[in-house]
Amino acid sequence: MKLIQLLLELDFNTYEAMVQVQFGEEGISEYDDALRALPGVTTVTRASEDSSNNRGTYKVKIISQKDAITAFKAFKDNATAKYDNIIAIKVGEQTIEEK
């Protein structure tokens, strides 16, 4: 019974934001699924792609117990640490919405 009470007390928030990802020489291809595989990420939708500059813009939805800025910073840190082809990530802080 105590475990159920603890689980009910957990408070998760869902956030959505536009994220620009700068890729290395390998390019953009097939990184949609790689971004979806990161902890806390629920959906990733490609909004635009600039193959000539190896840059993609995505709508990313994450779930976290932390505030939005901290949660997207963790997303950014995880992505750049896990995937060598991801050079930089910019989160449009003005686009962050709580869902």
PAGU-785168 format. One line per field, with one value per residue: x, y, z of N, C-alpha, C, CB in turn. Coordinates in steps of 0.02 Angstrom, whole numbers, plus 50000, padded with zeros to 5 digits. Glycine has a CB too. Layout:
BEGIN
nX <- [X, ...]
nY <- [Y, ...]
nZ <- [Z, ...]
caX <- [X, ...]
caY <- [Y, ...]
caZ <- [Z, ...]
cX <- [X, ...]
cY <- [Y, ...]
cZ <- [Z, ...]
cbX <- [X, ...]
cbY <- [Y, ...]
cbZ <- [Z, ...]
# end
This chain:
BEGIN
nX <- [50041, 50099, 50188, 50106, 50049, 50164, 50195, 50084, 50106, 50208, 50253, 50240, 50285, 50241, 50324, 50343, 50440, 50523, 50666, 50829, 50947, 51115, 51208, 51350, 51469, 51411, 51280, 51099, 51016, 50913, 50916, 50804, 50741, 50846, 50849, 50723, 50749, 50812, 50822, 50670, 50611, 50464, 50400, 50460, 50460, 50500, 50518, 50581, 50713, 50881, 50983, 51098, 51168, 51175, 51077, 50937, 50767, 50663, 50510, 50499, 50443, 50445, 50450, 50456, 50509, 50566, 50590, 50550, 50662, 50774, 50744, 50751, 50883, 50945, 50904, 50974, 51109, 51115, 51095, 51204, 51309, 51288, 51280, 51397, 51388, 51305, 51326, 51286, 51148, 51007, 50885, 50730, 50688, 50582, 50482, 50442, 50317, 50202, 50120]
nY <- [49940, 50062, 50088, 50117, 50237, 50318, 50320, 50388, 50513, 50564, 50690, 50727, 50828, 50883, 50946, 51048, 51100, 51197, 51142, 51166, 51075, 51051, 50959, 50851, 50800, 50681, 50707, 50733, 50623, 50494, 50527, 50561, 50454, 50424, 50536, 50520, 50412, 50457, 50485, 50528, 50586, 50599, 50623, 50663, 50771, 50810, 50972, 51054, 51044, 51071, 51020, 51062, 51135, 51045, 51046, 51033, 51062, 51030, 50979, 50946, 50842, 50819, 50729, 50761, 50779, 50892, 51073, 51162, 51223, 51161, 51028, 51028, 51064, 50951, 50862, 50916, 50901, 50760, 50720, 50777, 50714, 50579, 50559, 50575, 50642, 50749, 50914, 51036, 51099, 51200, 51263, 51334, 51440, 51528, 51458, 51357, 51259, 51209, 51058]
nZ <- [50000, 50034, 49930, 49821, 49867, 49867, 49730, 49680, 49729, 49652, 49541, 49381, 49242, 49079, 48942, 48796, 48657, 48529, 48448, 48390, 48300, 48270, 48161, 48130, 48003, 47960, 47938, 47940, 47931, 47996, 48132, 48200, 48267, 48354, 48437, 48496, 48576, 48688, 48867, 48948, 48837, 48743, 48619, 48455, 48324, 48161, 48107, 48013, 47891, 47848, 47741, 47677, 47771, 47872, 47976, 48082, 48130, 48264, 48344, 48508, 48636, 48807, 48963, 49135, 49306, 49341, 49321, 49168, 49099, 49158, 49126, 48984, 48971, 49019, 48920, 48811, 48856, 48868, 48734, 48663, 48729, 48704, 48565, 48443, 48322, 48341, 48356, 48414, 48511, 48513, 48614, 48592, 48703, 48718, 48657, 48738, 48810, 48935, 48943]
caX <- [50000, 50141, 50217, 50054, 50044, 50222, 50188, 50032, 50133, 50255, 50223, 50275, 50261, 50256, 50344, 50355, 50477, 50558, 50737, 50871, 51003, 51169, 51240, 51416, 51475, 51367, 51216, 51038, 50976, 50897, 50926, 50739, 50734, 50898, 50826, 50667, 50774, 50843, 50780, 50621, 50581, 50405, 50390, 50504, 50432, 50543, 50482, 50616, 50779, 50926, 51035, 51160, 51202, 51169, 51039, 50867, 50726, 50617, 50466, 50517, 50401, 50478, 50415, 50507, 50488, 50602, 50561, 50560, 50730, 50818, 50729, 50778, 50956, 50963, 50896, 51031, 51170, 51112, 51102, 51273, 51355, 51276, 51288, 51454, 51371, 51268, 51375, 51255, 51075, 50979, 50815, 50695, 50658, 50518, 50432, 50427, 50248, 50185, 50062]
caY <- [50000, 50121, 50100, 50151, 50306, 50354, 50330, 50438, 50578, 50587, 50741, 50734, 50880, 50873, 51009, 51044, 51158, 51191, 51131, 51165, 51030, 51057, 50894, 50850, 50781, 50624, 50734, 50731, 50563, 50444, 50549, 50570, 50398, 50429, 50586, 50490, 50361, 50489, 50482, 50581, 50610, 50561, 50629, 50706, 50782, 50855, 51030, 51075, 51015, 51108, 50972, 51095, 51158, 50991, 51073, 51014, 51092, 50979, 50992, 50894, 50840, 50781, 50722, 50769, 50805, 50955, 51129, 51156, 51242, 51107, 50968, 51034, 51064, 50880, 50834, 50941, 50869, 50689, 50712, 50792, 50665, 50512, 50555, 50615, 50682, 50808, 50964, 51086, 51101, 51262, 51257, 51397, 51447, 51563, 51412, 51305, 51258, 51153, 51024]
caZ <- [50000, 50038, 49864, 49781, 49891, 49843, 49658, 49668, 49747, 49602, 49499, 49317, 49198, 49009, 48909, 48724, 48633, 48466, 48461, 48330, 48310, 48221, 48153, 48100, 47933, 47944, 47917, 47980, 47921, 48046, 48200, 48233, 48314, 48405, 48486, 48532, 48623, 48747, 48927, 48958, 48774, 48725, 48547, 48416, 48257, 48122, 48081, 47952, 47880, 47803, 47728, 47656, 47832, 47922, 48032, 48084, 48183, 48288, 48401, 48556, 48696, 48859, 49028, 49187, 49371, 49349, 49284, 49096, 49079, 49181, 49087, 48916, 48977, 49025, 48852, 48771, 48881, 48850, 48662, 48642, 48758, 48677, 48492, 48421, 48263, 48362, 48376, 48458, 48516, 48539, 48633, 48589, 48769, 48712, 48630, 48787, 48835, 48978, 48914]
cX <- [50043, 50172, 50168, 50048, 50104, 50217, 50136, 50057, 50182, 50220, 50265, 50243, 50282, 50269, 50355, 50391, 50506, 50633, 50774, 50933, 51053, 51207, 51309, 51413, 51431, 51298, 51159, 51006, 50973, 50911, 50860, 50730, 50785, 50878, 50768, 50690, 50805, 50795, 50733, 50586, 50521, 50391, 50442, 50474, 50478, 50501, 50514, 50685, 50818, 50987, 51101, 51201, 51202, 51134, 50966, 50831, 50672, 50570, 50476, 50471, 50437, 50435, 50469, 50474, 50520, 50566, 50583, 50632, 50779, 50807, 50757, 50854, 50981, 50957, 50956, 51096, 51172, 51125, 51173, 51323, 51348, 51292, 51343, 51437, 51331, 51318, 51346, 51179, 51055, 50905, 50784, 50656, 50590, 50463, 50412, 50355, 50240, 50121, 50022]
cY <- [50063, 50138, 50137, 50224, 50347, 50369, 50384, 50508, 50606, 50635, 50751, 50790, 50863, 50941, 50997, 51107, 51143, 51189, 51129, 51124, 51039, 50991, 50902, 50826, 50723, 50647, 50718, 50662, 50516, 50464, 50563, 50516, 50401, 50480, 50559, 50441, 50391, 50487, 50542, 50605, 50567, 50565, 50677, 50710, 50831, 50910, 51055, 51044, 51058, 51063, 51004, 51119, 51105, 51014, 51051, 51048, 51041, 51007, 50932, 50899, 50794, 50778, 50723, 50791, 50873, 51011, 51124, 51170, 51187, 51043, 50971, 51039, 50992, 50845, 50853, 50906, 50794, 50679, 50724, 50742, 50596, 50506, 50603, 50661, 50744, 50858, 51013, 51080, 51168, 51251, 51327, 51408, 51482, 51517, 51358, 51314, 51199, 51123, 50989]
cZ <- [50000, 49970, 49819, 49802, 49866, 49769, 49642, 49685, 49696, 49555, 49437, 49277, 49127, 48978, 48835, 48702, 48564, 48480, 48394, 48345, 48252, 48219, 48121, 48028, 47913, 47921, 47964, 47982, 47981, 48118, 48236, 48286, 48370, 48458, 48527, 48586, 48686, 48807, 48932, 48895, 48757, 48650, 48517, 48346, 48221, 48092, 48017, 47950, 47831, 47792, 47709, 47716, 47887, 47985, 48026, 48141, 48200, 48341, 48447, 48617, 48746, 48922, 49082, 49252, 49384, 49312, 49211, 49074, 49098, 49141, 49017, 48917, 48982, 48958, 48808, 48791, 48861, 48776, 48639, 48670, 48724, 48603, 48469, 48363, 48281, 48391, 48427, 48456, 48546, 48552, 48629, 48654, 48766, 48684, 48680, 48813, 48881, 48951, 48968]
cbX <- [49954, 50196, 50239, 49987, 50041, 50286, 50169, 49970, 50167, 50285, 50216, 50275, 50288, 50199, 50407, 50288, 50533, 50539, 50749, 50890, 50980, 51218, 51197, 51463, 51546, 51360, 51199, 50990, 51002, 50934, 50969, 50681, 50739, 50965, 50805, 50620, 50825, 50862, 50824, 50653, 50633, 50344, 50319, 50578, 50359, 50581, 50481, 50621, 50773, 50947, 51014, 51145, 51171, 51239, 51044, 50860, 50694, 50655, 50389, 50592, 50328, 50548, 50372, 50561, 50507, 50675, 50583, 50514, 50751, 50806, 50653, 50748, 50980, 50919, 50830, 51038, 51175, 51044, 51055, 51292, 51341, 51204, 51222, 51512, 51332, 51212, 51400, 51277, 51047, 50990, 50806, 50647, 50704, 50526, 50460, 50477, 50196, 50176, 50083]
cbY <- [50000, 50111, 50034, 50115, 50308, 50314, 50265, 50422, 50573, 50528, 50807, 50668, 50950, 50835, 51039, 51035, 51178, 51250, 51065, 51238, 50957, 51117, 50848, 50805, 50765, 50578, 50708, 50781, 50525, 50382, 50612, 50567, 50332, 50449, 50650, 50455, 50318, 50561, 50479, 50638, 50609, 50587, 50652, 50679, 50809, 50815, 51086, 51152, 50942, 51178, 50925, 51154, 51222, 50964, 51151, 50938, 51160, 50918, 51000, 50898, 50814, 50811, 50656, 50819, 50756, 50949, 51197, 51203, 51309, 51093, 50957, 51095, 51106, 50845, 50860, 51017, 50876, 50660, 50760, 50863, 50657, 50493, 50571, 50570, 50639, 50791, 51002, 51158, 51041, 51322, 51226, 51400, 51485, 51624, 51379, 51307, 51255, 51175, 50974]
cbZ <- [50060, 50089, 49832, 49788, 49967, 49857, 49624, 49709, 49815, 49563, 49539, 49278, 49219, 48972, 48942, 48685, 48682, 48417, 48501, 48307, 48314, 48238, 48111, 48140, 47918, 48004, 47849, 47953, 47862, 48031, 48202, 48181, 48277, 48373, 48450, 48484, 48588, 48731, 48990, 48990, 48716, 48763, 48530, 48415, 48261, 48066, 48133, 47949, 47854, 47834, 47673, 47610, 47857, 47940, 48033, 48090, 48161, 48317, 48378, 48577, 48681, 48876, 49032, 49165, 49427, 49323, 49316, 49060, 49111, 49256, 49084, 48881, 49038, 49078, 48820, 48781, 48957, 48870, 48626, 48663, 48833, 48688, 48456, 48402, 48214, 48414, 48315, 48439, 48559, 48489, 48704, 48528, 48814, 48667, 48567, 48846, 48776, 49052, 48861]
# end
